Protein backbone atom coordinates (compact mmCIF):
# COMPACT_ATOMS: atom_id res chain seq x y z
CA UNK A 1 0.00 0.00 0.00
CA UNK A 2 1.15 3.49 -0.68
CA UNK A 3 1.73 5.77 2.31
CA UNK A 4 -1.24 8.00 1.43
CA UNK A 5 -3.51 4.93 1.33
CA UNK A 6 -2.19 3.80 4.69
CA UNK A 7 -2.79 7.27 6.14
CA UNK A 8 -6.35 7.36 4.82
CA UNK A 9 -7.01 3.85 6.15
CA UNK A 10 -5.49 4.74 9.53
CA UNK A 11 -7.55 7.94 9.81
CA UNK A 12 -10.76 6.11 8.94
CA UNK A 13 -9.95 3.30 11.39
CA UNK A 14 -9.24 5.81 14.15
CA UNK A 15 -12.55 7.55 13.42
CA UNK A 16 -14.43 4.27 13.73
CA UNK A 17 -12.66 3.33 16.97
CA UNK A 18 -13.37 6.71 18.53
CA UNK A 19 -17.03 6.24 17.67
CA UNK A 20 -18.00 9.87 17.41
CA UNK A 21 -16.92 10.76 20.92
CA UNK A 22 -15.85 14.30 20.02
CA UNK A 23 -14.27 15.15 16.68
CA UNK A 24 -12.54 12.07 15.26
CA UNK A 25 -10.38 12.66 12.19
CA UNK A 26 -11.39 11.13 8.90
CA UNK A 27 -9.98 11.20 5.42
CA UNK A 28 -12.64 12.39 2.98
CA UNK A 29 -10.92 13.43 -0.25
CA UNK A 30 -14.07 13.24 -2.37
CA UNK A 31 -16.39 15.40 -0.31
CA UNK A 32 -19.29 16.60 -2.42
CA UNK A 33 -19.90 20.23 -3.16
CA UNK A 34 -23.65 19.60 -3.46
CA UNK A 35 -24.34 21.00 -0.01
CA UNK A 36 -22.41 24.15 -0.91
CA UNK A 37 -24.55 24.56 -3.99
CA UNK A 38 -27.81 24.09 -2.10
CA UNK A 39 -26.91 25.90 1.13
CA UNK A 40 -26.59 29.64 1.36
CA UNK A 41 -25.24 31.52 4.35
CA UNK A 42 -25.42 35.19 5.22
CA UNK A 43 -22.87 35.63 8.00
CA UNK A 44 -19.12 35.42 8.00
CA UNK A 45 -17.54 32.28 9.40
CA UNK A 46 -17.85 31.96 13.16
CA UNK A 47 -19.64 35.23 13.84
CA UNK A 48 -22.35 33.73 16.02
CA UNK A 49 -23.27 35.70 19.10
CA UNK A 50 -25.92 35.22 21.78
CA UNK A 51 -28.62 37.84 21.30
CA UNK A 52 -28.08 38.15 17.54
CA UNK A 53 -29.53 36.22 14.58
CA UNK A 54 -27.57 33.14 13.51
CA UNK A 55 -26.22 32.69 9.98
CA UNK A 56 -29.06 31.92 7.60
CA UNK A 57 -29.09 28.88 5.37
CA UNK A 58 -31.42 27.25 2.88
CA UNK A 59 -31.03 23.53 2.35
CA UNK A 60 -33.05 20.34 1.88
CA UNK A 61 -33.42 17.87 4.73
CA UNK A 62 -33.08 14.08 4.51
CA UNK A 63 -36.63 13.76 3.15
CA UNK A 64 -36.20 16.48 0.52
CA UNK A 65 -38.12 19.21 2.40
CA UNK A 66 -36.62 22.67 1.98
CA UNK A 67 -35.56 24.43 5.17
CA UNK A 68 -34.72 28.12 5.42
CA UNK A 69 -33.55 28.98 8.91
CA UNK A 70 -34.74 32.61 8.83
CA UNK A 71 -38.22 31.45 7.74
CA UNK A 72 -38.55 29.61 11.07
CA UNK A 73 -38.58 32.90 12.99
CA UNK A 74 -41.56 32.86 15.34
CA UNK A 75 -40.76 29.41 16.69
CA UNK A 76 -37.77 28.16 18.69
CA UNK A 77 -35.14 26.25 16.73
CA UNK A 78 -32.33 23.93 17.81
CA UNK A 79 -29.51 23.53 15.31
CA UNK A 80 -27.11 20.83 16.38
CA UNK A 81 -23.96 19.78 14.58
CA UNK A 82 -22.58 16.28 15.04
CA UNK A 83 -19.74 14.20 13.55
CA UNK A 84 -21.28 11.06 12.00
CA UNK A 85 -24.46 8.99 11.66
CA UNK A 86 -24.66 5.60 13.38
CA UNK A 87 -21.76 6.08 15.77
CA UNK A 88 -22.24 5.69 19.53
CA UNK A 89 -22.07 9.33 20.69
CA UNK A 90 -24.04 10.68 17.75
CA UNK A 91 -26.70 8.00 18.08
CA UNK A 92 -27.03 8.69 21.82
CA UNK A 93 -27.48 12.41 21.14
CA UNK A 94 -30.05 11.85 18.37
CA UNK A 95 -32.01 9.37 20.50
CA UNK A 96 -31.96 11.86 23.39
CA UNK A 97 -33.64 14.45 21.16
CA UNK A 98 -36.05 11.76 19.90
CA UNK A 99 -36.94 10.69 23.45
CA UNK A 100 -37.59 14.33 24.39
CA UNK A 101 -39.59 14.96 21.22
CA UNK A 102 -43.01 15.26 22.89
CA UNK A 103 -41.74 18.01 25.19
CA UNK A 104 -39.92 19.76 22.33
CA UNK A 105 -43.00 19.49 20.11
CA UNK A 106 -45.23 21.00 22.84
CA UNK A 107 -42.98 24.06 22.77
CA UNK A 108 -43.15 24.20 18.96
CA UNK A 109 -39.41 23.58 18.61
CA UNK A 110 -37.88 22.74 15.24
CA UNK A 111 -34.81 20.50 15.61
CA UNK A 112 -32.22 20.38 12.83
CA UNK A 113 -29.30 17.95 13.04
CA UNK A 114 -26.38 18.66 10.70
CA UNK A 115 -23.38 16.54 9.73
CA UNK A 116 -21.28 15.93 6.63
CA UNK A 117 -23.03 12.61 5.96
CA UNK A 118 -25.10 12.31 2.78
CA UNK A 119 -28.87 12.69 2.62
CA UNK A 120 -29.12 8.93 2.03
CA UNK A 121 -27.11 8.25 5.18
CA UNK A 122 -29.34 10.64 7.14
CA UNK A 123 -32.46 8.97 5.77
CA UNK A 124 -31.23 5.53 6.87
CA UNK A 125 -30.16 6.92 10.29
CA UNK A 126 -33.54 8.60 10.84
CA UNK A 127 -35.43 5.47 9.80
CA UNK A 128 -33.29 3.13 11.92
CA UNK A 129 -33.78 5.20 15.09
CA UNK A 130 -37.24 6.69 14.40
CA UNK A 131 -35.93 10.25 14.47
CA UNK A 132 -38.82 12.71 14.05
CA UNK A 133 -36.75 15.80 13.25
CA UNK A 134 -34.80 17.21 10.31
CA UNK A 135 -31.35 15.92 9.36
CA UNK A 136 -29.32 18.05 6.98
CA UNK A 137 -26.29 17.12 4.91
CA UNK A 138 -23.47 19.67 4.97
CA UNK A 139 -20.96 17.64 2.95
CA UNK A 140 -18.82 20.67 2.10
CA UNK A 141 -18.92 22.09 5.64
CA UNK A 142 -20.30 25.44 4.45
CA UNK A 143 -23.04 25.70 7.07
CA UNK A 144 -20.75 24.53 9.87
CA UNK A 145 -18.11 27.08 8.89
CA UNK A 146 -20.66 29.90 9.02
CA UNK A 147 -21.49 28.87 12.61
CA UNK A 148 -17.82 28.57 13.60
CA UNK A 149 -18.09 24.79 14.03
CA UNK A 150 -14.80 23.00 13.41
CA UNK A 151 -14.53 20.51 10.56
CA UNK A 152 -11.62 18.13 11.03
CA UNK A 153 -11.11 16.04 7.92
CA UNK A 154 -14.83 15.77 7.29
CA UNK A 155 -16.06 15.34 10.87
CA UNK A 156 -17.94 18.33 12.28
CA UNK A 157 -17.52 19.31 15.89
CA UNK A 158 -20.38 18.52 18.24
CA UNK A 159 -21.98 21.91 18.95
CA UNK A 160 -25.52 23.19 19.42
CA UNK A 161 -27.22 26.54 18.88
CA UNK A 162 -30.53 27.29 20.60
CA UNK A 163 -32.46 29.98 18.73
CA UNK A 164 -35.40 31.73 20.34
CA UNK A 165 -38.73 32.48 18.69
CA UNK A 166 -37.45 36.04 18.15
CA UNK A 167 -34.89 34.64 15.71
CA UNK A 168 -31.89 35.38 17.93
CA UNK A 169 -29.42 32.93 19.43
CA UNK A 170 -30.27 32.19 23.08
CA UNK A 171 -27.50 29.74 23.92
CA UNK A 172 -24.41 28.25 22.29
CA UNK A 173 -23.04 24.88 23.36
CA UNK A 174 -19.44 24.49 22.23
CA UNK A 175 -19.17 21.39 24.49
CA UNK A 176 -22.00 18.85 24.61
CA UNK A 177 -22.77 15.99 27.01
CA UNK A 178 -24.79 13.70 24.72
CA UNK A 179 -26.45 11.85 27.60
CA UNK A 180 -28.37 14.88 28.88
CA UNK A 181 -28.26 17.42 26.09
CA UNK A 182 -31.97 17.46 25.19
CA UNK A 183 -32.94 18.23 28.80
CA UNK A 184 -30.41 21.09 28.87
CA UNK A 185 -31.89 22.50 25.67
CA UNK A 186 -35.44 22.20 27.04
CA UNK A 187 -34.37 24.14 30.14
CA UNK A 188 -32.88 26.85 27.90
CA UNK A 189 -36.14 27.15 26.01
CA UNK A 190 -38.10 27.61 29.25
CA UNK A 191 -35.98 30.54 30.42
Protein Blocks (a to p, Z undefined) as FASTA:
>chain_A
ZZklmmmmmmmmmmmmnnommmccdddfkbcfklmmmpccfbdehiacehiacddddddd
fkopacdfklmgoiacdddddfbghifklmmmmmmmmmmmmmmmmnopacddddfbdfkl
mmmmmmmnopabdcdddfkommmmmnopaceehiacdddddddfkopafbdcfbdcfklm
mmmmmmmmmZZ
